[in-house]
Amino acid sequence: MHIEFRHLRTIKAIHEAGGLARAADQLNITQSALSHQIKGIEDQAGVELFVRRSKPLKLSAAGMRMLAAADAILPQVAALEAEFSGLVKGSTGRLHIAIECHACFEWLFPVLEQFRKAWPEVDVDIRPGLAFDALPALRKEEVDLVVSSDPEDLPETDFTPLFDYEPVFVASAAHPLAQKEVIEAEDFRGETLITYPVDRARLDVFSELLTPAKVEPGSVRQVELTAVILLLVASNRGVAVLPDWVVSQVRYNSDYVTRPLTKTGITKRLYAATRADDTHRPFMAHLIRLAKQEAVKLQRR
């Protein structure tokens, strides 16, 4: 038996219209074509779908069973058609984001709030990219965008620059290192370094400064929240290295100071990694544009 969606639509239309003539008008076909279609369905099913010589035309028990199937299946088909139409137009889709930059949650949330209003039909979710390999997950289509400061040469993957930032040294105004104009790797020896709970290979202070210089701090204390890191630093419980835009965004007192790392300074760049086929999808391009705009606002503060 080969039942098509049009057969289900036919059964539903005849039941709702109560007659072949009105159903034919509703389906925009001739009454003769509709009669032949009914005969074809009954021949395939091997049963009569209508009670003959009844007015208005009524479904048989078998016809009612097919009507139940139509009521269950056709709305799902319509929903699927609408979803595919939205995908083609770029108005719907999935946007699951992984973040390798721990501090970026505070920057990304205002971006997503604007995005949500512009693209309410897009399914948005955030997964901390620190607990798994985010870029392989991107290629496996487990996530759709990765915020990362470590671009890689990966096939069919785009790394779109978002903004540049400078990791800066942060210490209490009463700390001896606050008197220095520039902080070098050797200055961290014996110091308590307060960091996010991230593998040191993903921390700028290690990857860009301490590891190349083969310098170890006295100890490392891991703290989840930026505000708490700054509270501890202001209380002279340790020193930290944070992106310059993070410090300017959450500054709430003058009990700590910032200093550049090395005489030449260190500049890093944040990227949005996406699958090449997705980069120019309308909602993806809009999110990246919003992210760049928000970054400009942060750097002006």
C-alpha positions in Angstrom: 0.0 0.0 0.0 1.4 3.4 -1.0 -0.3 6.3 0.8 0.8 9.8 -0.1 0.3 13.0 1.8 -2.2 14.2 -0.8 -4.4 11.1 0.0 -4.5 12.1 3.6 -5.4 15.7 2.7 -8.1 14.4 0.4 -9.7 12.2 3.2 -9.6 15.2 5.6 -11.0 17.6 3.1 -14.0 15.3 2.2 -14.8 14.7 5.9 -14.7 18.4 6.7 -16.6 19.5 3.5 -19.2 16.7 3.8 -19.3 16.2 0.0 -17.2 15.6 -3.1 -18.2 18.9 -4.8 -17.2 21.2 -1.9 -14.1 19.1 -1.2 -13.0 19.3 -4.8 -13.3 23.1 -4.7 -11.3 23.2 -1.5 -8.6 21.0 -3.0 -8.7 23.0 -6.3 -9.4 19.9 -8.5 -12.3 18.7 -10.4 -15.0 16.4 -8.8 -14.2 13.7 -11.4 -10.4 13.8 -10.5 -11.4 13.6 -6.9 -13.6 10.5 -7.5 -10.8 8.8 -9.3 -8.4 9.6 -6.5 -10.7 8.1 -3.9 -11.1 4.9 -6.0 -7.3 4.7 -6.3 -6.8 5.0 -2.5 -9.5 2.3 -1.9 -7.9 0.0 -4.5 -4.6 0.3 -2.7 -6.0 -0.1 0.8 -8.3 -2.9 -0.2 -11.2 -1.5 1.8 -13.9 1.1 1.3 -13.2 4.4 3.0 -16.7 5.8 2.6 -20.2 4.7 3.4 -21.8 4.7 0.0 -25.2 6.4 -0.7 -25.0 8.4 2.5 -25.7 12.1 2.6 -23.7 13.9 3.6 -20.8 11.6 2.6 -19.5 9.7 5.6 -16.3 7.9 6.3 -16.4 4.2 7.0 -14.6 2.7 10.0 -11.5 2.3 7.8 -11.9 5.9 6.6 -12.1 7.1 10.1 -8.8 5.3 10.8 -7.2 7.1 7.9 -8.6 10.4 9.1 -7.0 9.8 12.5 -3.7 9.3 10.7 -4.2 12.4 8.7 -5.0 14.5 11.8 -1.7 13.1 13.4 0.6 13.3 10.4 -0.4 16.4 8.5 0.3 19.0 11.3 3.8 17.4 11.7 4.3 17.7 7.9 3.1 21.3 8.0 5.5 22.1 10.9 8.4 20.5 9.1 7.6 22.4 5.9 7.5 25.7 7.9 10.8 24.8 9.6 12.5 24.0 6.3 11.1 27.2 4.7 12.6 29.1 7.7 15.9 27.5 7.2 15.9 28.3 3.5 15.1 32.0 4.3 17.6 32.0 7.1 15.0 33.0 9.7 15.2 29.8 11.9 17.9 27.4 12.9 20.2 26.4 15.7 22.9 28.4 17.3 24.7 26.5 20.0 27.8 28.4 21.3 30.9 27.1 23.0 33.1 29.6 24.9 36.8 29.0 25.4 37.3 32.4 26.8 36.1 32.2 30.5 35.7 36.0 30.9 33.6 36.2 27.7 30.3 35.2 29.4 30.0 38.8 30.7 30.6 40.2 27.2 28.4 37.7 25.3 25.2 38.0 27.4 24.3 41.5 26.2 25.0 40.3 22.6 22.6 37.4 22.9 19.9 39.5 24.4 19.9 41.7 21.3 20.2 38.6 19.1 17.2 37.0 20.8 14.9 39.9 20.0 16.0 40.0 16.3 15.9 36.2 15.8 13.2 34.7 18.1 12.9 31.5 16.0 16.6 30.5 16.4 17.4 28.0 19.1 20.2 29.5 21.2 22.2 27.6 23.8 25.6 28.2 25.5 28.0 25.5 26.4 31.2 26.3 28.4 33.9 25.2 25.9 36.4 24.7 28.8 35.1 21.3 29.7 35.5 19.7 26.3 37.3 20.1 23.0 35.2 22.9 21.4 36.7 23.0 17.9 36.4 19.3 17.3 32.8 19.6 18.6 32.3 22.4 16.0 33.4 20.1 13.2 31.1 17.3 14.4 28.2 19.8 14.4 27.7 19.4 18.2 28.0 23.2 18.5 27.7 25.9 15.8 30.0 28.7 17.0 33.1 28.7 19.2 34.5 31.9 20.8 38.2 31.3 20.9 41.5 33.2 21.1 43.4 30.3 19.5 42.7 30.0 15.8 43.8 26.8 14.1 44.2 25.8 10.4 41.2 23.6 10.1 39.5 22.5 6.9 36.0 24.0 6.2 36.3 26.2 9.3 36.3 30.0 9.4 37.8 32.1 12.2 36.2 35.6 12.0 38.1 38.2 14.0 36.0 39.9 16.7 38.3 42.2 18.5 41.8 42.6 19.9 42.5 42.9 23.6 45.5 43.2 25.9 46.1 41.0 28.9 47.1 43.3 31.8 48.6 42.7 35.2 46.3 43.6 38.1 47.5 44.1 41.7 46.5 45.9 44.9 47.5 49.5 44.9 49.4 48.6 48.1 51.3 45.7 46.4 55.1 46.4 45.8 54.7 45.5 42.1 52.2 48.4 41.8 55.2 50.7 41.8 56.5 49.2 38.6 55.6 50.7 35.2 55.9 47.4 33.4 55.6 43.8 34.7 57.9 41.0 33.4 57.7 37.3 33.8 60.3 37.2 36.6 58.0 39.5 38.7 55.6 36.5 39.2 58.1 34.4 41.1 56.9 33.9 44.6 53.5 35.6 43.9 50.1 34.1 44.4 48.5 34.2 41.0 44.7 34.3 40.9 43.2 32.8 37.8 40.0 31.4 36.3 39.5 27.6 36.8 41.0 26.9 33.4 43.9 24.7 32.2 47.0 26.9 32.2 47.6 26.3 28.5 44.4 28.3 27.9 45.4 31.2 30.2 47.2 34.1 28.5 49.5 34.7 31.4 51.0 31.2 31.0 50.8 30.8 27.2 52.1 34.2 26.3 54.4 35.0 29.3 55.3 32.5 32.0 55.7 29.3 30.1 58.0 30.7 27.4 60.1 32.3 30.1 60.0 29.1 32.2 58.8 31.0 35.2 56.5 29.5 37.9 54.5 31.7 40.3 54.7 30.9 44.0 51.1 29.4 43.9 48.0 29.5 41.8 44.5 30.1 43.2 41.6 29.4 41.0 38.4 31.6 41.2 35.3 31.3 39.1 34.0 35.0 39.1 35.8 38.0 37.8 34.4 40.2 40.6 35.7 37.9 43.2 39.2 37.8 41.6 39.2 41.6 41.7 38.1 41.6 45.4 40.9 39.3 46.3 43.4 41.4 44.4 42.2 44.6 46.0 42.6 42.9 49.4 46.2 42.1 48.4 45.6 38.3 48.5 47.4 37.8 45.2 47.8 39.2 41.7 46.0 38.5 38.4 46.2 38.9 34.7 42.9 39.7 33.0 41.9 41.1 29.6 41.9 44.9 29.6 38.3 45.1 28.6 37.2 42.9 31.5 38.9 45.1 34.1 37.4 48.3 32.6 33.9 46.7 32.5 33.7 45.5 36.2 35.9 48.2 37.9 34.1 49.2 41.1 36.9 50.8 43.2 40.4 52.2 43.0 42.1 49.7 45.3 43.9 48.0 42.5 46.0 49.1 39.6 46.7 47.7 36.1 50.1 47.5 34.4 51.2 46.3 30.9 52.9 42.9 30.6 56.5 43.4 29.1 57.8 46.6 27.5 56.2 45.9 24.2 52.9 44.7 25.7 50.9 41.6 24.7 48.0 41.7 22.2 45.6 38.9 21.7 42.7 38.5 19.3 39.3 36.9 19.9 37.6 35.0 17.1 34.3 33.5 16.2 34.9 30.0 14.8 32.2 28.7 12.5 31.7 26.0 9.9 32.4 27.6 6.5 28.9 26.7 5.3 27.3 28.5 8.2 29.5 31.7 8.4 27.3 33.7 6.0 23.9 32.5 7.2 21.9 35.6 8.0 21.5 35.0 11.7 25.1 33.9 12.1 26.4 37.0 10.3 24.1 39.2 12.4 25.4 37.6 15.7 29.0 38.2 14.7 28.2 41.8 13.8 26.5 42.4 17.1 29.5 40.8 18.9 31.8 43.2 17.2 29.6 46.2 18.1 29.4 45.2 21.7 33.2 44.8 21.8 33.6 48.4 20.6 31.4 49.6 23.4 33.4 47.7 26.0 36.7 49.1 24.8 35.3 52.7 25.0 34.4 52.4 28.6 
